[in-house]
Amino acid sequence: MSDYLGSCLCGSVRFEVKGDFDRFFLCHCHHCQKDTGSAHAANLFSSSAKLTWLAGAEAVTSFTLPGTRHTKSFCPLCGSAVPTIQADGGLVVPAGCLDTDILVRPTAHIFTASRAAWEDGFAELPAFKTLPE
């Protein structure tokens, strides 16, 4: 069993996840593109891990897109995505909100039919360790 610590960008919301993740999907659906503002979401899924809020639980806000199962929980101060408990009791954790290293690799790309056209060719782009001058 693994333990993970995480937080939002401003640090108001902090949490711990005890347990293992079943899947790690990179989702390219239009909903995930909109709510991340990026080409895809990187979410860890677990049917058995336990979430404990360490700070800011009362502030966490959730939005469910009407007519869908697409839900996003976030810090209302900084807007950072934080874990969501799904209707079936499963846990979804945005990979980027974890402060602990994730030792599992992504399981799959999903909803690739919606993949952003500008996402192709990333491997050929120059790479910088920090913001280039």
N, C-alpha and C positions, 0 to 999 in steps of 0.2 A: 504494500500500500504506500502511496506517495502523498506528500503534503505539499501544497502550493500556497504561496502568499501573493496577494495582488492588491492593487489600488487604482484609483482614478488619477488623472493628471495633476489635480490640485492637492491630492492627498486627503480630501475630506471623507472619502469612502474607502474603507480598507476591509479586506476579507481574507478568509482562509478556506481552502478546499482540501478535504481529506478524502483520498481515494484515487482511483485510476480513471483515466479517460478511455472510452470505448472507440471513439473516432475523432479525427482531426481533419475537418473539411475546409478546403478553400472554395468558397461559394461565389460563383460568378453571376448569380441571378440579378435581375434589375433592382429588386428590393434591397439586396445587400450592397449593390453599387451606390444606391441613393443614401442608405443610412450610414455608410462608411465614407462616402465621398471619394472612393477609390475604385480600382478595378475589381476587387473582390474582398470578401470578408474572410478572416481566418478564425474559425471557431472550433473549440474543443467540446465534445459531447460526452456525457456520462449518464448512465442509468442508475448508478449506485453511489457515486461520490457525494459527500455531504458538504454543504456550504454553510459557513459561519460568518456572519457579519461582525467585524471587529470595531468598526466605526462608521457612522453615517447611514446606517440602514434606514432610518426614518426619512432620509432625504432622497433615497433612490426612487427614481421615477421610471415608469414603464409605459411604452406605447405599443399597441398592437394594431397593425394595419387592418382596417375593417375588411371583413370577408376573407381573411387569410390567417395562417398560423404564425405569420412573421411578427415577432415581438422583439423589441430592443429595450433594455434597461440601461439607464445612464445616470450620471451625476448631474443634478440640475445646476451646479455652479460652473463646472468646466465643460460639461457635455460629453465627457469620456464614457465609452461603453463599459459596462460592468456585467457580471453574471446575471442570467435570467433562469428562473425556475419555470419550465414549460408546463402546460396544462396537464400532461401525463406524469408530471413529477420529475422528469429528466432535467438535467442541468446543462446549460449552454454557457461556456466561458469564452469571451473574446480573448484570443491568444495574446494580444498586445497589452492587455491589462494585468498580466501576470508579472510579478517582480522576481519570482523564482524561475530558474531556467527550466524550459520544457525539454524533456529528454526524448519525447516521441516525435516522429516525423509526420508530416501531413499524410493522411490516408488516401485522399483523392481530391481532384478538382471536380466540382459538381456544377450543374447548370451551365455547362460550357457553351451551349447554344446561344447564351446571352453574353458571352465573353466580349469585353470591350475591344473594339478594333485596334485601338492604340496600344494594347497590351502586347502585341506581337513584336518580336525582335529585342526583348529586354536583355538577353544574354550578350548582345553585341554593343550595348551602350557602355560608355566609359564609367568607371566606378571610382568613387572618392570616399575616404574614411570619414571626412567631415565636409562641411559646406565648402565647395570650391570657390576660389577667389575670382 
